[in-house]
Amino acid sequence: MTTYDMVEIAELLSIVRGSRIFIPALLAVLCGLRRGEISALRWRAVNLDAGQLSVVESAEQMNNSVR
């Protein structure tokens, strides 16, 4: 597995800052979430007061449809 180092992460976030992919990219690099986990994330899984995010489901793409 290949991972980004801190310089590459900073460059990636700098490139996508201001675009609609910024928050998903931030969740991926800071929280380790996968694409399916990010796309299935709902506000009910986020507790801002406690600073917690719960991964309770994941989306999966099959045959050009999302399940």
N, CA, C and O atoms as a MOPAC input file, in Angstrom:
PM7 MOZYME 1SCF
protein

 N      0.84000 1    -1.16900 1     0.00000 1
 C      0.00000 1     0.00000 1     0.00000 1
 C      0.89100 1     1.24000 1     0.00000 1
 O      1.88400 1     1.31000 1     0.72300 1
 N      0.52100 1     2.19600 1    -0.81100 1
 C      1.24100 1     3.45500 1    -0.87400 1
 C      0.42500 1     4.51600 1    -0.14400 1
 O     -0.78200 1     4.63000 1    -0.36100 1
 N      1.07200 1     5.28800 1     0.71400 1
 C      0.39000 1     6.36000 1     1.42700 1
 C      1.07700 1     7.68900 1     1.15000 1
 O      2.23800 1     7.73100 1     0.74200 1
 N      0.34300 1     8.77300 1     1.37900 1
 C      0.90100 1    10.11300 1     1.20300 1
 C      1.66900 1    10.50400 1     2.45600 1
 O      1.28700 1    10.13500 1     3.56600 1
 N      2.75100 1    11.25000 1     2.27800 1
 C      3.43900 1    11.81700 1     3.44300 1
 C      2.82200 1    13.19100 1     3.72300 1
 O      1.93700 1    13.63500 1     2.99200 1
 N      3.28700 1    13.85700 1     4.77100 1
 C      2.69000 1    15.12800 1     5.18500 1
 C      2.78400 1    16.20800 1     4.10400 1
 O      1.86000 1    17.00700 1     3.95100 1
 N      3.87300 1    16.24100 1     3.36700 1
 C      4.03400 1    17.22900 1     2.29800 1
 C      3.01800 1    16.97300 1     1.19400 1
 O      2.40300 1    17.91000 1     0.68500 1
 N      2.83700 1    15.71600 1     0.82300 1
 C      1.86600 1    15.36900 1    -0.22200 1
 C      0.43400 1    15.65200 1     0.22500 1
 O     -0.38500 1    16.10600 1    -0.57400 1
 N      0.12700 1    15.38700 1     1.49500 1
 C     -1.20500 1    15.67800 1     2.02400 1
 C     -1.47100 1    17.17800 1     1.97900 1
 O     -2.54800 1    17.60500 1     1.56300 1
 N     -0.50300 1    17.97600 1     2.40200 1
 C     -0.65400 1    19.43300 1     2.36800 1
 C     -0.86500 1    19.92400 1     0.94000 1
 O     -1.69600 1    20.80100 1     0.70000 1
 N     -0.11900 1    19.36400 1    -0.00800 1
 C     -0.26600 1    19.74700 1    -1.41800 1
 C     -1.64200 1    19.35800 1    -1.94300 1
 O     -2.29200 1    20.14700 1    -2.62900 1
 N     -2.08700 1    18.15000 1    -1.62700 1
 C     -3.40600 1    17.68000 1    -2.05200 1
 C     -4.49600 1    18.61100 1    -1.53300 1
 O     -5.35600 1    19.05100 1    -2.29700 1
 N     -4.46200 1    18.91400 1    -0.22600 1
 C     -5.48800 1    19.76800 1     0.35800 1
 C     -5.43000 1    21.18200 1    -0.20000 1
 O     -6.46300 1    21.83600 1    -0.33600 1
 N     -4.24600 1    21.65400 1    -0.52100 1
 C     -4.09900 1    22.96600 1    -1.13300 1
 C     -4.73400 1    22.99700 1    -2.52300 1
 O     -5.36600 1    23.98200 1    -2.90200 1
 N     -4.56100 1    21.92200 1    -3.27000 1
 C     -5.10900 1    21.84000 1    -4.63200 1
 C     -6.63300 1    21.78200 1    -4.61500 1
 O     -7.28200 1    22.44000 1    -5.42900 1
 N     -7.21200 1    21.00700 1    -3.70300 1
 C     -8.66900 1    20.82100 1    -3.69900 1
 C     -9.41200 1    21.84500 1    -2.84300 1
 O    -10.64200 1    21.87500 1    -2.84800 1
 N     -8.67700 1    22.68500 1    -2.10600 1
 C     -9.32300 1    23.70200 1    -1.25200 1
 C    -10.25000 1    24.57200 1    -2.10200 1
 O     -9.86900 1    25.02900 1    -3.18000 1
 N    -11.45200 1    24.79300 1    -1.61400 1
 C    -12.42000 1    25.60800 1    -2.33900 1
 C    -13.26600 1    24.82500 1    -3.31800 1
 O    -14.21400 1    25.36800 1    -3.88300 1
 N    -12.94200 1    23.55000 1    -3.53400 1
 C    -13.75100 1    22.73400 1    -4.44500 1
 C    -14.69600 1    21.84200 1    -3.62900 1
 O    -14.56400 1    21.74100 1    -2.40900 1
 N    -15.62600 1    21.21300 1    -4.29700 1
 C    -16.59800 1    20.36300 1    -3.59100 1
 C    -15.97500 1    19.07000 1    -3.06500 1
 O    -16.60400 1    18.37000 1    -2.27200 1
 N    -14.77600 1    18.74500 1    -3.48100 1
 C    -14.09700 1    17.53700 1    -3.02000 1
 C    -13.24900 1    17.79300 1    -1.76700 1
 O    -12.67500 1    16.85500 1    -1.21300 1
 N    -13.16400 1    19.05000 1    -1.31600 1
 C    -12.29700 1    19.37500 1    -0.18100 1
 C    -12.68800 1    18.62300 1     1.09300 1
 O    -11.83400 1    17.98900 1     1.71300 1
 N    -13.94400 1    18.67900 1     1.49000 1
 C    -14.36600 1    18.01600 1     2.73400 1
 C    -14.18400 1    16.50100 1     2.64400 1
 O    -13.65200 1    15.90900 1     3.58300 1
 N    -14.60500 1    15.84200 1     1.54900 1
 C    -14.32000 1    14.39700 1     1.46400 1
 C    -12.83200 1    14.07400 1     1.52100 1
 O    -12.44300 1    13.08700 1     2.14500 1
 N    -11.99400 1    14.88700 1     0.88300 1
 C    -10.54300 1    14.65400 1     0.93200 1
 C    -10.01700 1    14.84600 1     2.34700 1
 O     -9.16500 1    14.08300 1     2.80300 1
 N    -10.51900 1    15.85600 1     3.04000 1
 C    -10.11800 1    16.11800 1     4.41700 1
 C    -10.50800 1    14.94600 1     5.32600 1
 O     -9.71400 1    14.51700 1     6.16300 1
 N    -11.72200 1    14.43400 1     5.16200 1
 C    -12.16200 1    13.27300 1     5.94700 1
 C    -11.30900 1    12.04500 1     5.64700 1
 O    -11.00800 1    11.25600 1     6.54200 1
 N    -10.92900 1    11.89200 1     4.40700 1
 C    -10.10800 1    10.74400 1     4.02800 1
 C     -8.72300 1    10.79700 1     4.65700 1
 O     -8.25700 1     9.80600 1     5.21900 1
 N     -8.06500 1    11.94600 1     4.56700 1
 C     -6.68500 1    12.01700 1     5.06500 1
 C     -6.58900 1    12.18000 1     6.57600 1
 O     -5.64200 1    11.68700 1     7.18800 1
 N     -7.55500 1    12.86600 1     7.19100 1
 C     -7.47400 1    13.08500 1     8.63300 1
 C     -8.12800 1    11.98900 1     9.46100 1
 O     -7.68700 1    11.69500 1    10.57200 1
 N     -9.18800 1    11.38300 1     8.91700 1
 C     -9.93000 1    10.37000 1     9.67800 1
 C     -9.74200 1     8.95700 1     9.13700 1
 O    -10.14400 1     7.98400 1     9.77500 1
 N     -9.13200 1     8.84500 1     7.96500 1
 C     -8.92200 1     7.52800 1     7.37700 1
 C    -10.17400 1     6.91300 1     6.79100 1
 O    -10.23300 1     5.69900 1     6.59400 1
 N    -11.18300 1     7.73600 1     6.50900 1
 C    -12.41500 1     7.20100 1     5.94600 1
 C    -12.22600 1     6.81700 1     4.49100 1
 O    -11.46000 1     7.44600 1     3.76100 1
 N    -12.92900 1     5.78300 1     4.08300 1
 C    -12.91700 1     5.33300 1     2.68800 1
 C    -14.03500 1     6.03900 1     1.92600 1
 O    -14.92400 1     6.64300 1     2.52600 1
 N    -13.97800 1     5.95600 1     0.60400 1
 C    -14.95700 1     6.63100 1    -0.25600 1
 C    -16.39500 1     6.23900 1     0.08700 1
 O    -17.26000 1     7.11000 1     0.17900 1
 N    -16.66200 1     4.95000 1     0.27500 1
 C    -18.01000 1     4.49200 1     0.60600 1
 C    -18.47800 1     4.97800 1     1.96200 1
 O    -19.66100 1     5.26100 1     2.15000 1
 N    -17.55800 1     5.07800 1     2.90700 1
 C    -17.89900 1     5.57800 1     4.24600 1
 C    -18.21100 1     7.06900 1     4.19800 1
 O    -19.12900 1     7.53700 1     4.87100 1
 N    -17.45000 1     7.81000 1     3.40800 1
 C    -17.68100 1     9.25200 1     3.27100 1
 C    -19.02200 1     9.50400 1     2.59400 1
 O    -19.78600 1    10.36200 1     3.03800 1
 N    -19.31500 1     8.77500 1     1.53600 1
 C    -20.56200 1     9.01700 1     0.80600 1
 C    -21.80100 1     8.58900 1     1.58900 1
 O    -22.89500 1     9.08800 1     1.32600 1
 N    -21.64700 1     7.67200 1     2.55000 1
 C    -22.78500 1     7.23300 1     3.36700 1
 C    -22.90300 1     8.01400 1     4.67000 1
 O    -23.83800 1     7.78000 1     5.43700 1
 N    -21.98800 1     8.92900 1     4.93800 1
 C    -21.98800 1     9.68400 1     6.18500 1
 C    -23.20900 1    10.59400 1     6.27500 1
 O    -23.55100 1    11.28600 1     5.31600 1
 N    -23.85400 1    10.58700 1     7.42200 1
 C    -25.03100 1    11.41800 1     7.67500 1
 C    -24.78800 1    12.24100 1     8.93700 1
 O    -23.98400 1    11.86600 1     9.79000 1
 N    -25.49400 1    13.36800 1     9.04400 1
 C    -25.30500 1    14.24200 1    10.19700 1
 C    -25.61900 1    13.54100 1    11.50300 1
 O    -25.02600 1    13.87900 1    12.52800 1
 N    -26.53000 1    12.57500 1    11.50800 1
 C    -26.86900 1    11.86800 1    12.75600 1
 C    -25.67900 1    11.06600 1    13.30000 1
 O    -25.69400 1    10.65300 1    14.46000 1
 N    -24.66000 1    10.84500 1    12.47900 1
 C    -23.46900 1    10.11800 1    12.90800 1
 C    -22.37600 1    11.06500 1    13.41200 1
 O    -21.28700 1    10.62100 1    13.77600 1
 N    -22.66700 1    12.36500 1    13.43200 1
 C    -21.68900 1    13.37000 1    13.84400 1
 C    -22.14300 1    14.01200 1    15.15300 1
 O    -23.27200 1    14.49300 1    15.25500 1
 N    -21.27000 1    14.01700 1    16.14100 1
 C    -21.54800 1    14.66700 1    17.41900 1
 C    -20.49900 1    15.76500 1    17.60500 1
 O    -19.38600 1    15.50000 1    18.05800 1
 N    -20.86100 1    16.98600 1    17.25400 1
 C    -19.92500 1    18.10000 1    17.31700 1
 C    -19.54600 1    18.43400 1    18.75500 1
 O    -18.40400 1    18.81000 1    19.01800 1
 N    -20.48700 1    18.30200 1    19.69100 1
 C    -20.20000 1    18.60100 1    21.09600 1
 C    -19.13400 1    17.67700 1    21.65900 1
 O    -18.24800 1    18.11900 1    22.39100 1
 N    -19.21700 1    16.38700 1    21.32000 1
 C    -18.25200 1    15.40800 1    21.81600 1
 C    -17.03300 1    15.28300 1    20.90700 1
 O    -16.05300 1    14.62900 1    21.26300 1
 N    -17.09700 1    15.91500 1    19.72200 1
 C    -15.99300 1    15.80100 1    18.76900 1
 C    -15.85700 1    14.39600 1    18.21800 1
 O    -14.74900 1    13.89900 1    18.01600 1
 N    -17.00800 1    13.75300 1    17.97300 1
 C    -16.99100 1    12.36600 1    17.50600 1
 C    -17.73800 1    12.20500 1    16.19300 1
 O    -18.74200 1    12.87000 1    15.93900 1
 N    -17.22900 1    11.31600 1    15.38000 1
 C    -17.84100 1    10.94100 1    14.11600 1
 C    -17.91800 1     9.42100 1    14.12200 1
 O    -16.90900 1     8.74900 1    14.33400 1
 N    -19.10200 1     8.87700 1    13.89200 1
 C    -19.27600 1     7.42500 1    13.90300 1
 C    -19.52400 1     6.92300 1    12.48900 1
 O    -20.39100 1     7.43600 1    11.78100 1
 N    -18.76600 1     5.92900 1    12.08700 1
 C    -18.99100 1     5.28400 1    10.79000 1
 C    -19.94800 1     4.12800 1    11.05000 1
 O    -19.56200 1     3.10800 1    11.62000 1
 N    -21.20200 1     4.29800 1    10.62700 1
 C    -22.22800 1     3.29600 1    10.91000 1
 C    -22.74000 1     2.59800 1     9.65400 1
 O    -23.46000 1     1.60200 1     9.74100 1
 N    -22.37000 1     3.12000 1     8.48900 1
 C    -22.74800 1     2.47200 1     7.23800 1
 C    -21.77600 1     2.86000 1     6.13700 1
 O    -20.96700 1     3.77500 1     6.29200 1
 N    -21.87000 1     2.14900 1     5.02800 1
 C    -21.00300 1     2.40600 1     3.89500 1
 C    -21.79400 1     2.19600 1     2.61300 1
 O    -22.62600 1     1.29200 1     2.53200 1
 N    -21.53600 1     3.02500 1     1.61800 1
 C    -22.16900 1     2.88100 1     0.30900 1
 C    -21.26300 1     2.03900 1    -0.57800 1
 O    -20.04100 1     2.04800 1    -0.43000 1
 N    -21.87700 1     1.32100 1    -1.49200 1
 C    -21.13000 1     0.47500 1    -2.41200 1
 C    -21.66700 1     0.66500 1    -3.81500 1
 O    -22.88000 1     0.65700 1    -4.02500 1
 N    -20.76600 1     0.83800 1    -4.78400 1
 C    -21.19100 1     1.01700 1    -6.16700 1
 C    -21.10100 1    -0.31900 1    -6.89300 1
 O    -20.06400 1    -0.98200 1    -6.89100 1
 N    -22.21600 1    -0.69400 1    -7.51200 1
 C    -22.25600 1    -1.94900 1    -8.26500 1
 C    -23.02100 1    -1.71000 1    -9.56900 1
 O    -24.12900 1    -1.17400 1    -9.54900 1
 N    -22.44200 1    -2.09700 1   -10.68200 1
 C    -23.08800 1    -1.97700 1   -11.98200 1
 C    -23.66000 1    -0.58500 1   -12.23100 1
 O    -24.81900 1    -0.44000 1   -12.62000 1
 N    -22.83600 1     0.43400 1   -12.00300 1
 C    -23.20600 1     1.83800 1   -12.22800 1
 C    -24.34300 1     2.33800 1   -11.35700 1
 O    -24.94300 1     3.36500 1   -11.67500 1
 N    -24.66000 1     1.64800 1   -10.27000 1
 C    -25.65700 1     2.13600 1    -9.32300 1
 C    -25.06100 1     2.07800 1    -7.92100 1
 O    -24.14400 1     1.30400 1    -7.64600 1
 N    -25.59800 1     2.90600 1    -7.05600 1
 C    -25.10400 1     2.93800 1    -5.68400 1
 C    -26.09000 1     2.20800 1    -4.79100 1
 O    -27.30200 1     2.38200 1    -4.91900 1
 N    -25.55900 1     1.37600 1    -3.87000 1
 C    -26.40300 1     0.62500 1    -2.93300 1
 C    -26.08000 1     1.01500 1    -1.53900 1
 O    -26.68100 1     0.49600 1    -0.59800 1

